[in-house]
Every structure is written in structure tokens, then in C-alpha cells.
Amino acid sequence: MTRKRSAQSPEYAVSDEAAAYIADALRELTLQFEATHFAQIRRHYQSITPTRDDDPWQLDMFGKHPPF
């Protein structure tokens, strides 16, 4: 059952069942979007990621960690 709120409140009260349904629908929509647009998203991130400079004099501080 939904709770009533004042007319001034912009929030809407929904039941737990309705909230779960909405969350599942949004999750499914997100998975479908990712499946259809994943290659485009990956290309975009690769285009904005700076390329690594292979300067032999530059120290690689974060690439390889020594074994402990």
C-alpha cells in the first residue's frame, strides 16, 4: 500500500514490490543498452585515454609490482 505525502513533496511513495519491479526493469534496460552499445563505449574510452609513452628512461612506478 502506498503512503500519502503532502502535495508539496516531489517524491512519490511506492510499495516495496513496485520498487523491486522498477529496479529489475532498469537493470534489464541497462544490460540491453550495454550489450548493444558496448563496442561504441569501449572505442570512446580508448579514444580519450592517453597512450602510454614507451620512454626507456621513464620509471614505471605502477606497472609491475614486486612479489611479496
CHARMM internal coordinates of N, CA and C (Angstrom, degrees):
IC EDIT
DIST 1 N 1 CA 1.4437
DIST 1 CA 1 C 1.5242
ANGL 1 N 1 CA 1 C 108.52
DIST 1 C 2 N 1.2972
ANGL 1 CA 1 C 2 N 116.83
DIHE 1 N 1 CA 1 C 2 N 139.81
DIST 2 N 2 CA 1.4607
ANGL 1 C 2 N 2 CA 120.32
DIHE 1 CA 1 C 2 N 2 CA -178.97
DIST 2 CA 2 C 1.5193
ANGL 2 N 2 CA 2 C 110.15
DIHE 1 C 2 N 2 CA 2 C -86.06
DIST 2 C 3 N 1.3167
ANGL 2 CA 2 C 3 N 114.26
DIHE 2 N 2 CA 2 C 3 N 146.58
DIST 3 N 3 CA 1.4628
ANGL 2 C 3 N 3 CA 119.57
DIHE 2 CA 2 C 3 N 3 CA 175.89
DIST 3 CA 3 C 1.5128
ANGL 3 N 3 CA 3 C 108.59
DIHE 2 C 3 N 3 CA 3 C -89.48
DIST 3 C 4 N 1.3103
ANGL 3 CA 3 C 4 N 115.94
DIHE 3 N 3 CA 3 C 4 N 149.21
DIST 4 N 4 CA 1.4522
ANGL 3 C 4 N 4 CA 119.80
DIHE 3 CA 3 C 4 N 4 CA 178.58
DIST 4 CA 4 C 1.5238
ANGL 4 N 4 CA 4 C 109.16
DIHE 3 C 4 N 4 CA 4 C -90.41
DIST 4 C 5 N 1.3128
ANGL 4 CA 4 C 5 N 115.46
DIHE 4 N 4 CA 4 C 5 N 141.14
DIST 5 N 5 CA 1.4525
ANGL 4 C 5 N 5 CA 122.01
DIHE 4 CA 4 C 5 N 5 CA 177.27
DIST 5 CA 5 C 1.5119
ANGL 5 N 5 CA 5 C 108.42
DIHE 4 C 5 N 5 CA 5 C -122.79
DIST 5 C 6 N 1.2926
ANGL 5 CA 5 C 6 N 115.10
DIHE 5 N 5 CA 5 C 6 N 165.46
DIST 6 N 6 CA 1.4626
ANGL 5 C 6 N 6 CA 118.42
DIHE 5 CA 5 C 6 N 6 CA 179.81
DIST 6 CA 6 C 1.5248
ANGL 6 N 6 CA 6 C 109.59
DIHE 5 C 6 N 6 CA 6 C -67.73
DIST 6 C 7 N 1.2949
ANGL 6 CA 6 C 7 N 116.83
DIHE 6 N 6 CA 6 C 7 N 158.76
DIST 7 N 7 CA 1.4582
ANGL 6 C 7 N 7 CA 121.91
DIHE 6 CA 6 C 7 N 7 CA -178.75
DIST 7 CA 7 C 1.5202
ANGL 7 N 7 CA 7 C 111.28
DIHE 6 C 7 N 7 CA 7 C -67.76
DIST 7 C 8 N 1.3153
ANGL 7 CA 7 C 8 N 118.75
DIHE 7 N 7 CA 7 C 8 N -20.29
DIST 8 N 8 CA 1.4541
ANGL 7 C 8 N 8 CA 121.90
DIHE 7 CA 7 C 8 N 8 CA -178.69
DIST 8 CA 8 C 1.5271
ANGL 8 N 8 CA 8 C 112.40
DIHE 7 C 8 N 8 CA 8 C -79.65
DIST 8 C 9 N 1.3029
ANGL 8 CA 8 C 9 N 117.94
DIHE 8 N 8 CA 8 C 9 N -21.02
DIST 9 N 9 CA 1.4603
ANGL 8 C 9 N 9 CA 122.07
DIHE 8 CA 8 C 9 N 9 CA -177.34
DIST 9 CA 9 C 1.5245
ANGL 9 N 9 CA 9 C 110.63
DIHE 8 C 9 N 9 CA 9 C -76.42
DIST 9 C 10 N 1.3551
ANGL 9 CA 9 C 10 N 118.04
DIHE 9 N 9 CA 9 C 10 N 127.57
DIST 10 N 10 CA 1.4677
ANGL 9 C 10 N 10 CA 119.86
DIHE 9 CA 9 C 10 N 10 CA 179.55
DIST 10 CA 10 C 1.5272
ANGL 10 N 10 CA 10 C 112.73
DIHE 9 C 10 N 10 CA 10 C -80.56
DIST 10 C 11 N 1.3237
ANGL 10 CA 10 C 11 N 118.77
DIHE 10 N 10 CA 10 C 11 N -9.04
DIST 11 N 11 CA 1.4553
ANGL 10 C 11 N 11 CA 121.92
DIHE 10 CA 10 C 11 N 11 CA -178.66
DIST 11 CA 11 C 1.5209
ANGL 11 N 11 CA 11 C 110.29
DIHE 10 C 11 N 11 CA 11 C -84.58
DIST 11 C 12 N 1.3273
ANGL 11 CA 11 C 12 N 115.28
DIHE 11 N 11 CA 11 C 12 N 150.26
DIST 12 N 12 CA 1.4442
ANGL 11 C 12 N 12 CA 120.68
DIHE 11 CA 11 C 12 N 12 CA 177.88
DIST 12 CA 12 C 1.5198
ANGL 12 N 12 CA 12 C 108.23
DIHE 11 C 12 N 12 CA 12 C -115.42
DIST 12 C 13 N 1.2951
ANGL 12 CA 12 C 13 N 116.42
DIHE 12 N 12 CA 12 C 13 N 139.53
DIST 13 N 13 CA 1.4534
ANGL 12 C 13 N 13 CA 121.12
DIHE 12 CA 12 C 13 N 13 CA 177.36
DIST 13 CA 13 C 1.5310
ANGL 13 N 13 CA 13 C 108.19
DIHE 12 C 13 N 13 CA 13 C -91.13
DIST 13 C 14 N 1.3303
ANGL 13 CA 13 C 14 N 116.28
DIHE 13 N 13 CA 13 C 14 N 131.33
DIST 14 N 14 CA 1.4593
ANGL 13 C 14 N 14 CA 120.58
DIHE 13 CA 13 C 14 N 14 CA 176.49
DIST 14 CA 14 C 1.5213
ANGL 14 N 14 CA 14 C 108.29
DIHE 13 C 14 N 14 CA 14 C -129.69
DIST 14 C 15 N 1.2906
ANGL 14 CA 14 C 15 N 115.79
DIHE 14 N 14 CA 14 C 15 N 158.39
DIST 15 N 15 CA 1.4603
ANGL 14 C 15 N 15 CA 120.08
DIHE 14 CA 14 C 15 N 15 CA 179.19
DIST 15 CA 15 C 1.5236
ANGL 15 N 15 CA 15 C 109.80
DIHE 14 C 15 N 15 CA 15 C -73.09
DIST 15 C 16 N 1.3146
ANGL 15 CA 15 C 16 N 115.33
DIHE 15 N 15 CA 15 C 16 N 163.90
DIST 16 N 16 CA 1.4636
ANGL 15 C 16 N 16 CA 120.06
DIHE 15 CA 15 C 16 N 16 CA 177.50
DIST 16 CA 16 C 1.5193
ANGL 16 N 16 CA 16 C 110.86
DIHE 15 C 16 N 16 CA 16 C -62.18
DIST 16 C 17 N 1.3150
ANGL 16 CA 16 C 17 N 116.97
DIHE 16 N 16 CA 16 C 17 N -37.81
DIST 17 N 17 CA 1.4638
ANGL 16 C 17 N 17 CA 121.04
DIHE 16 CA 16 C 17 N 17 CA 179.26
DIST 17 CA 17 C 1.5309
ANGL 17 N 17 CA 17 C 110.66
DIHE 16 C 17 N 17 CA 17 C -64.09
DIST 17 C 18 N 1.3285
ANGL 17 CA 17 C 18 N 116.91
DIHE 17 N 17 CA 17 C 18 N -43.74
DIST 18 N 18 CA 1.4582
ANGL 17 C 18 N 18 CA 120.57
DIHE 17 CA 17 C 18 N 18 CA 178.85
DIST 18 CA 18 C 1.5226
ANGL 18 N 18 CA 18 C 111.02
DIHE 17 C 18 N 18 CA 18 C -66.07
DIST 18 C 19 N 1.3298
ANGL 18 CA 18 C 19 N 117.23
DIHE 18 N 18 CA 18 C 19 N -40.18
DIST 19 N 19 CA 1.4652
ANGL 18 C 19 N 19 CA 120.84
DIHE 18 CA 18 C 19 N 19 CA 178.52
DIST 19 CA 19 C 1.5243
ANGL 19 N 19 CA 19 C 110.69
DIHE 18 C 19 N 19 CA 19 C -63.60
DIST 19 C 20 N 1.3289
ANGL 19 CA 19 C 20 N 116.66
DIHE 19 N 19 CA 19 C 20 N -40.09
DIST 20 N 20 CA 1.4605
ANGL 19 C 20 N 20 CA 120.08
DIHE 19 CA 19 C 20 N 20 CA 178.33
DIST 20 CA 20 C 1.5238
ANGL 20 N 20 CA 20 C 110.69
DIHE 19 C 20 N 20 CA 20 C -65.91
DIST 20 C 21 N 1.3185
ANGL 20 CA 20 C 21 N 117.38
DIHE 20 N 20 CA 20 C 21 N -39.85
DIST 21 N 21 CA 1.4631
ANGL 20 C 21 N 21 CA 121.53
DIHE 20 CA 20 C 21 N 21 CA 178.28
DIST 21 CA 21 C 1.5257
ANGL 21 N 21 CA 21 C 110.41
DIHE 20 C 21 N 21 CA 21 C -63.58
DIST 21 C 22 N 1.3248
ANGL 21 CA 21 C 22 N 116.65
DIHE 21 N 21 CA 21 C 22 N -44.11
DIST 22 N 22 CA 1.4637
ANGL 21 C 22 N 22 CA 120.72
DIHE 21 CA 21 C 22 N 22 CA 179.31
DIST 22 CA 22 C 1.5292
ANGL 22 N 22 CA 22 C 110.28
DIHE 21 C 22 N 22 CA 22 C -63.66
DIST 22 C 23 N 1.3310
ANGL 22 CA 22 C 23 N 117.08
DIHE 22 N 22 CA 22 C 23 N -43.29
DIST 23 N 23 CA 1.4666
ANGL 22 C 23 N 23 CA 120.76
DIHE 22 CA 22 C 23 N 23 CA 179.21
DIST 23 CA 23 C 1.5234
ANGL 23 N 23 CA 23 C 110.99
DIHE 22 C 23 N 23 CA 23 C -62.13
DIST 23 C 24 N 1.3385
ANGL 23 CA 23 C 24 N 117.52
DIHE 23 N 23 CA 23 C 24 N -42.79
DIST 24 N 24 CA 1.4662
ANGL 23 C 24 N 24 CA 120.56
DIHE 23 CA 23 C 24 N 24 CA 178.09
DIST 24 CA 24 C 1.5232
ANGL 24 N 24 CA 24 C 111.33
DIHE 23 C 24 N 24 CA 24 C -63.90
DIST 24 C 25 N 1.3251
ANGL 24 CA 24 C 25 N 117.10
DIHE 24 N 24 CA 24 C 25 N -40.77
DIST 25 N 25 CA 1.4661
ANGL 24 C 25 N 25 CA 120.47
DIHE 24 CA 24 C 25 N 25 CA 179.57
DIST 25 CA 25 C 1.5302
ANGL 25 N 25 CA 25 C 110.48
DIHE 24 C 25 N 25 CA 25 C -65.06
DIST 25 C 26 N 1.3332
ANGL 25 CA 25 C 26 N 116.92
DIHE 25 N 25 CA 25 C 26 N -42.12
DIST 26 N 26 CA 1.4665
ANGL 25 C 26 N 26 CA 119.77
DIHE 25 CA 25 C 26 N 26 CA 178.68
DIST 26 CA 26 C 1.5239
ANGL 26 N 26 CA 26 C 111.53
DIHE 25 C 26 N 26 CA 26 C -66.65
DIST 26 C 27 N 1.3174
ANGL 26 CA 26 C 27 N 116.69
DIHE 26 N 26 CA 26 C 27 N -37.92
DIST 27 N 27 CA 1.4680
ANGL 26 C 27 N 27 CA 120.37
DIHE 26 CA 26 C 27 N 27 CA 177.90
DIST 27 CA 27 C 1.5214
ANGL 27 N 27 CA 27 C 110.32
DIHE 26 C 27 N 27 CA 27 C -63.87
DIST 27 C 28 N 1.3278
ANGL 27 CA 27 C 28 N 117.33
DIHE 27 N 27 CA 27 C 28 N -43.17
DIST 28 N 28 CA 1.4645
ANGL 27 C 28 N 28 CA 121.47
DIHE 27 CA 27 C 28 N 28 CA 178.80
DIST 28 CA 28 C 1.5221
ANGL 28 N 28 CA 28 C 110.91
DIHE 27 C 28 N 28 CA 28 C -64.64
DIST 28 C 29 N 1.3206
ANGL 28 CA 28 C 29 N 116.79
DIHE 28 N 28 CA 28 C 29 N -41.26
DIST 29 N 29 CA 1.4521
ANGL 28 C 29 N 29 CA 121.33
DIHE 28 CA 28 C 29 N 29 CA 177.57
DIST 29 CA 29 C 1.5256
ANGL 29 N 29 CA 29 C 111.16
DIHE 28 C 29 N 29 CA 29 C -62.66
DIST 29 C 30 N 1.3212
ANGL 29 CA 29 C 30 N 116.42
DIHE 29 N 29 CA 29 C 30 N -40.66
DIST 30 N 30 CA 1.4648
ANGL 29 C 30 N 30 CA 121.23
DIHE 29 CA 29 C 30 N 30 CA 177.69
DIST 30 CA 30 C 1.5232
ANGL 30 N 30 CA 30 C 111.05
DIHE 29 C 30 N 30 CA 30 C -63.13
DIST 30 C 31 N 1.3140
ANGL 30 CA 30 C 31 N 117.57
DIHE 30 N 30 CA 30 C 31 N -43.55
DIST 31 N 31 CA 1.4680
ANGL 30 C 31 N 31 CA 121.00
DIHE 30 CA 30 C 31 N 31 CA 179.46
DIST 31 CA 31 C 1.5296
ANGL 31 N 31 CA 31 C 111.34
DIHE 30 C 31 N 31 CA 31 C -64.90
DIST 31 C 32 N 1.3107
ANGL 31 CA 31 C 32 N 117.32
DIHE 31 N 31 CA 31 C 32 N -39.82
DIST 32 N 32 CA 1.4646
ANGL 31 C 32 N 32 CA 120.25
DIHE 31 CA 31 C 32 N 32 CA 177.99
DIST 32 CA 32 C 1.5276
ANGL 32 N 32 CA 32 C 110.83
DIHE 31 C 32 N 32 CA 32 C -66.19
DIST 32 C 33 N 1.3268
ANGL 32 CA 32 C 33 N 116.85
DIHE 32 N 32 CA 32 C 33 N -42.18
DIST 33 N 33 CA 1.4608
ANGL 32 C 33 N 33 CA 120.89
DIHE 32 CA 32 C 33 N 33 CA 178.96
DIST 33 CA 33 C 1.5234
ANGL 33 N 33 CA 33 C 110.47
DIHE 32 C 33 N 33 CA 33 C -62.61
DIST 33 C 34 N 1.3388
ANGL 33 CA 33 C 34 N 116.26
DIHE 33 N 33 CA 33 C 34 N -44.90
DIST 34 N 34 CA 1.4621
ANGL 33 C 34 N 34 CA 120.13
DIHE 33 CA 33 C 34 N 34 CA 179.97
DIST 34 CA 34 C 1.5239
ANGL 34 N 34 CA 34 C 111.09
DIHE 33 C 34 N 34 CA 34 C -63.27
DIST 34 C 35 N 1.3171
ANGL 34 CA 34 C 35 N 117.16
DIHE 34 N 34 CA 34 C 35 N -40.07
DIST 35 N 35 CA 1.4616
ANGL 34 C 35 N 35 CA 120.68
DIHE 34 CA 34 C 35 N 35 CA -178.90
DIST 35 CA 35 C 1.5296
ANGL 35 N 35 CA 35 C 111.50
DIHE 34 C 35 N 35 CA 35 C -64.76
DIST 35 C 36 N 1.3169
ANGL 35 CA 35 C 36 N 117.00
DIHE 35 N 35 CA 35 C 36 N -36.72
DIST 36 N 36 CA 1.4573
ANGL 35 C 36 N 36 CA 119.00
DIHE 35 CA 35 C 36 N 36 CA -177.07
DIST 36 CA 36 C 1.5254
ANGL 36 N 36 CA 36 C 112.90
DIHE 35 C 36 N 36 CA 36 C -86.15
DIST 36 C 37 N 1.3141
ANGL 36 CA 36 C 37 N 117.50
DIHE 36 N 36 CA 36 C 37 N -25.07
DIST 37 N 37 CA 1.4596
ANGL 36 C 37 N 37 CA 120.04
DIHE 36 CA 36 C 37 N 37 CA -174.55
DIST 37 CA 37 C 1.5305
ANGL 37 N 37 CA 37 C 114.14
DIHE 36 C 37 N 37 CA 37 C -117.37
DIST 37 C 38 N 1.3301
ANGL 37 CA 37 C 38 N 118.05
DIHE 37 N 37 CA 37 C 38 N 10.23
DIST 38 N 38 CA 1.4565
ANGL 37 C 38 N 38 CA 120.66
DIHE 37 CA 37 C 38 N 38 CA -175.29
DIST 38 CA 38 C 1.5254
ANGL 38 N 38 CA 38 C 112.36
DIHE 37 C 38 N 38 CA 38 C -61.06
DIST 38 C 39 N 1.3156
ANGL 38 CA 38 C 39 N 118.12
DIHE 38 N 38 CA 38 C 39 N -42.84
DIST 39 N 39 CA 1.4674
ANGL 38 C 39 N 39 CA 120.90
DIHE 38 CA 38 C 39 N 39 CA -179.33
DIST 39 CA 39 C 1.5221
ANGL 39 N 39 CA 39 C 110.69
DIHE 38 C 39 N 39 CA 39 C -62.84
DIST 39 C 40 N 1.3149
ANGL 39 CA 39 C 40 N 116.86
DIHE 39 N 39 CA 39 C 40 N -40.51
DIST 40 N 40 CA 1.4640
ANGL 39 C 40 N 40 CA 120.47
DIHE 39 CA 39 C 40 N 40 CA 178.79
DIST 40 CA 40 C 1.5322
ANGL 40 N 40 CA 40 C 110.77
DIHE 39 C 40 N 40 CA 40 C -66.33
DIST 40 C 41 N 1.3223
ANGL 40 CA 40 C 41 N 116.96
DIHE 40 N 40 CA 40 C 41 N -41.51
DIST 41 N 41 CA 1.4628
ANGL 40 C 41 N 41 CA 120.61
DIHE 40 CA 40 C 41 N 41 CA 178.24
DIST 41 CA 41 C 1.5226
ANGL 41 N 41 CA 41 C 110.05
DIHE 40 C 41 N 41 CA 41 C -63.15
DIST 41 C 42 N 1.3430
ANGL 41 CA 41 C 42 N 117.29
DIHE 41 N 41 CA 41 C 42 N -43.44
DIST 42 N 42 CA 1.4638
ANGL 41 C 42 N 42 CA 121.12
DIHE 41 CA 41 C 42 N 42 CA -179.79
DIST 42 CA 42 C 1.5323
ANGL 42 N 42 CA 42 C 110.86
DIHE 41 C 42 N 42 CA 42 C -63.00
DIST 42 C 43 N 1.3338
ANGL 42 CA 42 C 43 N 117.00
DIHE 42 N 42 CA 42 C 43 N -43.61
DIST 43 N 43 CA 1.4723
ANGL 42 C 43 N 43 CA 119.57
DIHE 42 CA 42 C 43 N 43 CA 177.63
DIST 43 CA 43 C 1.5200
ANGL 43 N 43 CA 43 C 111.51
DIHE 42 C 43 N 43 CA 43 C -62.02
DIST 43 C 44 N 1.3136
ANGL 43 CA 43 C 44 N 116.66
DIHE 43 N 43 CA 43 C 44 N -38.63
DIST 44 N 44 CA 1.4575
ANGL 43 C 44 N 44 CA 120.00
DIHE 43 CA 43 C 44 N 44 CA 179.14
DIST 44 CA 44 C 1.5283
ANGL 44 N 44 CA 44 C 110.66
DIHE 43 C 44 N 44 CA 44 C -63.58
DIST 44 C 45 N 1.3207
ANGL 44 CA 44 C 45 N 117.78
DIHE 44 N 44 CA 44 C 45 N -47.22
DIST 45 N 45 CA 1.4543
ANGL 44 C 45 N 45 CA 120.54
DIHE 44 CA 44 C 45 N 45 CA 179.83
DIST 45 CA 45 C 1.5243
ANGL 45 N 45 CA 45 C 111.67
DIHE 44 C 45 N 45 CA 45 C -64.37
DIST 45 C 46 N 1.3269
ANGL 45 CA 45 C 46 N 117.04
DIHE 45 N 45 CA 45 C 46 N -36.90
DIST 46 N 46 CA 1.4629
ANGL 45 C 46 N 46 CA 119.31
DIHE 45 CA 45 C 46 N 46 CA 177.43
DIST 46 CA 46 C 1.5154
ANGL 46 N 46 CA 46 C 111.41
DIHE 45 C 46 N 46 CA 46 C -66.97
DIST 46 C 47 N 1.3330
ANGL 46 CA 46 C 47 N 117.02
DIHE 46 N 46 CA 46 C 47 N -33.63
DIST 47 N 47 CA 1.4640
ANGL 46 C 47 N 47 CA 119.39
DIHE 46 CA 46 C 47 N 47 CA -178.96
DIST 47 CA 47 C 1.5230
ANGL 47 N 47 CA 47 C 111.77
DIHE 46 C 47 N 47 CA 47 C -72.95
DIST 47 C 48 N 1.3288
ANGL 47 CA 47 C 48 N 118.87
DIHE 47 N 47 CA 47 C 48 N -28.95
DIST 48 N 48 CA 1.4605
ANGL 47 C 48 N 48 CA 120.07
DIHE 47 CA 47 C 48 N 48 CA -179.03
DIST 48 CA 48 C 1.5227
ANGL 48 N 48 CA 48 C 112.63
DIHE 47 C 48 N 48 CA 48 C -94.15
DIST 48 C 49 N 1.3325
ANGL 48 CA 48 C 49 N 117.53
DIHE 48 N 48 CA 48 C 49 N -9.23
DIST 49 N 49 CA 1.4633
ANGL 48 C 49 N 49 CA 120.91
DIHE 48 CA 48 C 49 N 49 CA 178.48
DIST 49 CA 49 C 1.5182
ANGL 49 N 49 CA 49 C 108.86
DIHE 48 C 49 N 49 CA 49 C -83.22
DIST 49 C 50 N 1.3244
ANGL 49 CA 49 C 50 N 117.29
DIHE 49 N 49 CA 49 C 50 N 126.12
DIST 50 N 50 CA 1.4674
ANGL 49 C 50 N 50 CA 117.91
DIHE 49 CA 49 C 50 N 50 CA 179.88
DIST 50 CA 50 C 1.5245
ANGL 50 N 50 CA 50 C 110.98
DIHE 49 C 50 N 50 CA 50 C -65.82
DIST 50 C 51 N 1.3154
ANGL 50 CA 50 C 51 N 115.37
DIHE 50 N 50 CA 50 C 51 N 144.84
DIST 51 N 51 CA 1.4531
ANGL 50 C 51 N 51 CA 119.13
DIHE 50 CA 50 C 51 N 51 CA 178.62
DIST 51 CA 51 C 1.5216
ANGL 51 N 51 CA 51 C 109.67
DIHE 50 C 51 N 51 CA 51 C -75.64
DIST 51 C 52 N 1.2986
ANGL 51 CA 51 C 52 N 115.30
DIHE 51 N 51 CA 51 C 52 N 151.04
DIST 52 N 52 CA 1.4536
ANGL 51 C 52 N 52 CA 120.74
DIHE 51 CA 51 C 52 N 52 CA -177.83
DIST 52 CA 52 C 1.5259
ANGL 52 N 52 CA 52 C 109.29
DIHE 51 C 52 N 52 CA 52 C -80.97
DIST 52 C 53 N 1.3004
ANGL 52 CA 52 C 53 N 116.22
DIHE 52 N 52 CA 52 C 53 N 132.49
DIST 53 N 53 CA 1.4492
ANGL 52 C 53 N 53 CA 122.72
DIHE 52 CA 52 C 53 N 53 CA 179.02
DIST 53 CA 53 C 1.5246
ANGL 53 N 53 CA 53 C 108.52
DIHE 52 C 53 N 53 CA 53 C -84.51
DIST 53 C 54 N 1.3266
ANGL 53 CA 53 C 54 N 117.18
DIHE 53 N 53 CA 53 C 54 N 125.08
DIST 54 N 54 CA 1.4602
ANGL 53 C 54 N 54 CA 121.04
DIHE 53 CA 53 C 54 N 54 CA -178.08
DIST 54 CA 54 C 1.5212
ANGL 54 N 54 CA 54 C 110.69
DIHE 53 C 54 N 54 CA 54 C -95.03
DIST 54 C 55 N 1.2971
ANGL 54 CA 54 C 55 N 116.86
DIHE 54 N 54 CA 54 C 55 N 53.77
DIST 55 N 55 CA 1.4560
ANGL 54 C 55 N 55 CA 122.56
DIHE 54 CA 54 C 55 N 55 CA 177.80
DIST 55 CA 55 C 1.5330
ANGL 55 N 55 CA 55 C 108.23
DIHE 54 C 55 N 55 CA 55 C -79.96
DIST 55 C 56 N 1.3467
ANGL 55 CA 55 C 56 N 118.83
DIHE 55 N 55 CA 55 C 56 N 119.82
DIST 56 N 56 CA 1.4670
ANGL 55 C 56 N 56 CA 120.13
DIHE 55 CA 55 C 56 N 56 CA -177.43
DIST 56 CA 56 C 1.5242
ANGL 56 N 56 CA 56 C 112.49
DIHE 55 C 56 N 56 CA 56 C -65.69
DIST 56 C 57 N 1.3134
ANGL 56 CA 56 C 57 N 118.72
DIHE 56 N 56 CA 56 C 57 N -19.97
DIST 57 N 57 CA 1.4589
ANGL 56 C 57 N 57 CA 120.97
DIHE 56 CA 56 C 57 N 57 CA -179.68
DIST 57 CA 57 C 1.5237
ANGL 57 N 57 CA 57 C 112.54
DIHE 56 C 57 N 57 CA 57 C -87.27
DIST 57 C 58 N 1.3214
ANGL 57 CA 57 C 58 N 116.88
DIHE 57 N 57 CA 57 C 58 N -9.68
DIST 58 N 58 CA 1.4597
ANGL 57 C 58 N 58 CA 120.71
DIHE 57 CA 57 C 58 N 58 CA -179.87
DIST 58 CA 58 C 1.5217
ANGL 58 N 58 CA 58 C 109.62
DIHE 57 C 58 N 58 CA 58 C -83.63
DIST 58 C 59 N 1.3137
ANGL 58 CA 58 C 59 N 116.73
DIHE 58 N 58 CA 58 C 59 N 129.79
DIST 59 N 59 CA 1.4587
ANGL 58 C 59 N 59 CA 120.70
DIHE 58 CA 58 C 59 N 59 CA 178.67
DIST 59 CA 59 C 1.5258
ANGL 59 N 59 CA 59 C 110.01
DIHE 58 C 59 N 59 CA 59 C -75.20
DIST 59 C 60 N 1.3302
ANGL 59 CA 59 C 60 N 116.19
DIHE 59 N 59 CA 59 C 60 N 137.40
DIST 60 N 60 CA 1.4491
ANGL 59 C 60 N 60 CA 122.29
DIHE 59 CA 59 C 60 N 60 CA 177.34
DIST 60 CA 60 C 1.5358
ANGL 60 N 60 CA 60 C 107.61
DIHE 59 C 60 N 60 CA 60 C -96.94
DIST 60 C 61 N 1.3212
ANGL 60 CA 60 C 61 N 115.41
DIHE 60 N 60 CA 60 C 61 N 96.16
DIST 61 N 61 CA 1.4665
ANGL 60 C 61 N 61 CA 119.57
DIHE 60 CA 60 C 61 N 61 CA -174.28
DIST 61 CA 61 C 1.5097
ANGL 61 N 61 CA 61 C 113.19
DIHE 60 C 61 N 61 CA 61 C -82.99
DIST 61 C 62 N 1.3262
ANGL 61 CA 61 C 62 N 119.49
DIHE 61 N 61 CA 61 C 62 N -23.32
DIST 62 N 62 CA 1.4537
ANGL 61 C 62 N 62 CA 120.70
DIHE 61 CA 61 C 62 N 62 CA -173.00
DIST 62 CA 62 C 1.5223
ANGL 62 N 62 CA 62 C 113.71
DIHE 61 C 62 N 62 CA 62 C -122.96
DIST 62 C 63 N 1.3228
ANGL 62 CA 62 C 63 N 118.28
DIHE 62 N 62 CA 62 C 63 N 0.72
DIST 63 N 63 CA 1.4582
ANGL 62 C 63 N 63 CA 120.20
DIHE 62 CA 62 C 63 N 63 CA -175.57
DIST 63 CA 63 C 1.5147
ANGL 63 N 63 CA 63 C 114.17
DIHE 62 C 63 N 63 CA 63 C -76.74
DIST 63 C 64 N 1.3126
ANGL 63 CA 63 C 64 N 117.00
DIHE 63 N 63 CA 63 C 64 N -50.54
DIST 64 N 64 CA 1.4622
ANGL 63 C 64 N 64 CA 120.63
DIHE 63 CA 63 C 64 N 64 CA -176.54
DIST 64 CA 64 C 1.5263
ANGL 64 N 64 CA 64 C 108.66
DIHE 63 C 64 N 64 CA 64 C -124.62
DIST 64 C 65 N 1.3145
ANGL 64 CA 64 C 65 N 114.01
DIHE 64 N 64 CA 64 C 65 N 130.12
DIST 65 N 65 CA 1.4622
ANGL 64 C 65 N 65 CA 119.17
DIHE 64 CA 64 C 65 N 65 CA 179.37
DIST 65 CA 65 C 1.5158
ANGL 65 N 65 CA 65 C 109.19
DIHE 64 C 65 N 65 CA 65 C -100.41
DIST 65 C 66 N 1.3149
ANGL 65 CA 65 C 66 N 118.27
DIHE 65 N 65 CA 65 C 66 N 139.06
DIST 66 N 66 CA 1.4625
ANGL 65 C 66 N 66 CA 119.73
DIHE 65 CA 65 C 66 N 66 CA 177.89
DIST 66 CA 66 C 1.5293
ANGL 66 N 66 CA 66 C 110.11
DIHE 65 C 66 N 66 CA 66 C -68.77
DIST 66 C 67 N 1.3216
ANGL 66 CA 66 C 67 N 117.68
DIHE 66 N 66 CA 66 C 67 N 146.00
DIST 67 N 67 CA 1.4765
ANGL 66 C 67 N 67 CA 120.05
DIHE 66 CA 66 C 67 N 67 CA 178.56
DIST 67 CA 67 C 1.5233
ANGL 67 N 67 CA 67 C 110.51
DIHE 66 C 67 N 67 CA 67 C -68.60
DIST 67 C 68 N 1.3022
ANGL 67 CA 67 C 68 N 116.53
DIHE 67 N 67 CA 67 C 68 N 141.93
DIST 68 N 68 CA 1.4711
ANGL 67 C 68 N 68 CA 121.55
DIHE 67 CA 67 C 68 N 68 CA 179.27
DIST 68 CA 68 C 1.4946
ANGL 68 N 68 CA 68 C 110.62
DIHE 67 C 68 N 68 CA 68 C -108.78
END
COOR INIT
IC SEED 1 N 1 CA 1 C
IC BUILD
